[in-house]
Structures are given as C-alpha cells and as structure tokens.
Amino acid sequence: MPSSSGLTHQGSDGRIRMVDVGDKTVTRRTAVARARITMAPCAFTAIREGQGPKGDALQTAELAGIMAAKRTSDLIPLCHPLPLTKARVSIEPVTGETAFEIRAEVRTDGKTGVEMEALTAASVAALTLYDMAKALDKSMTISELQLVEKTGGKSGDFTRDEASE
C-alpha cells in the first residue's frame, strides 16, 4: 500500500522499504525499453561491420544487455529478483545517422513488473557498445533511454505515445 505521499517504496514513517508483493496475483508481465548511442562515422562503421577494436561489439552488447536484465535486482536496490521467461536485446543502425538503437524486451510470469529489467538491459547494452568502441570515439553519446511499453499488473498497460514526442 502506498504511503500518504503516494510513494510505494516509502513507509508512512518515511523509511525506505521493499514493497511486499506477497498477496499480488501472478500475471504475465512484459516491458520494452530502448536507448540510442550516437558516435563518430569511423566508430559506427567499425561496429556495424563487426570490426571494432575489441571484436564484435553488437553481439557482445546484446549479450551484456540480457545478462544485465537477469541481474537488475543486484543493481537497483529495491527491485525484486524475478524469474525472467524472456530477455531479448536487439541493436540496429538508425537509418541516415551514425547511431544505433537498442531495444530490450523482457517478460516474466510474476507478481511485479519488468520495466526496470528492460531499462537496465538497454542501458547496459549501450554502455557495452561505448566500452567496445571507446578507442575509436570517446565522444559517443548515450541518449533516449525510455520505456516504450509495458503490459500486465495492477497499473495496467502502457504504450509510449510517439506522436507527442
């Protein structure tokens, strides 16, 4: 139950707490998040062609994102550890730009949502791309980390309205 301030992770005494999800119903929950990384043309070409200084950055970053989704509760203090039934990260070049869009999709059958797992997956994949290409371009920019959609749970479904952005 949320505190009087409406914050779910803060008790009425103001102390931080992990939400008790014990009485919640198990439902299918999904979340999709995305991020973008923009870089110099030389770094973009090397990564796109799998010839980065540290090897195939795209496959490495996709795997890192999946691993991060599975470890979210170790990184974000009040996240519950969740048994994920799906974690997929895909990275695609953005047409007409020297950028990649990272998309993370996560699913569980559980008592709490997977938004943080999807956001963590997308951000760690972006950070991994940065690490894999920083010898070519230290000025890369990671941006637009955002929840795209989520389904399931008490708060209902959410889909980002792209038209209003």
ABEGO torsion letter per residue (X at the ends): XBBAAGBAABBAAGBBBBBBAAABBBBBBBBBBBBBBBBBAAAAAAAAAGABAAEBAAAAAAAAAAAAAAAAAAABAABBBBBBABBBBBBBBBBGBBBBBBBBBBBBBBABBAAAAAAAAAAAAAAAAAAAAAAABAABBBBGBBBABBBEEAAEBBBBBAAAX
